[in-house]
Amino acid sequence: AGFRVSAEGMEAAVEDSLVNEPSARPRERRLDIRVHSVEEVARDVLLFDLRPKDDRALPGFQAGAHIDVHLPEGLRRSYSLVNDPAERHRYVIAVQREASGRGGSRWMHESVSAGDSLQIGVP
């Protein structure tokens, strides 16, 4: 009783899970936020200031924390929070455009503007 998975099958499954990472983890808490501003801070690097739609305080975080940004087609990408953890009114992420990436940074650079709504995971 049991099953066998070939090395090739396991490798393909792992690769597929990385490329087509499902957006929702069981019991994951999501926040609806608004993009307050987008600023180019260096070549191919945009700074996104993300704020709650209802002006409530955001969940706290510690230095080194990250958030998952939920993208179209059920994908998500993780970005490090770069603002001061004492700031509870916003999360700030820096996104470097990666030409050879899986498309998340390209989507953030080309499709997200101030005033847009996004869903993110809690840090």
Beta strands, then each sheet from edge to edge (+ up, - down):
strand 1: 30-42
strand 2: 45-52
strand 3: 66-70
strand 4: 76-80
strand 5: 91-96
strand 6: 117-121
sheet 1: 4+ 3- 6+ 1- 2+ 5-
end
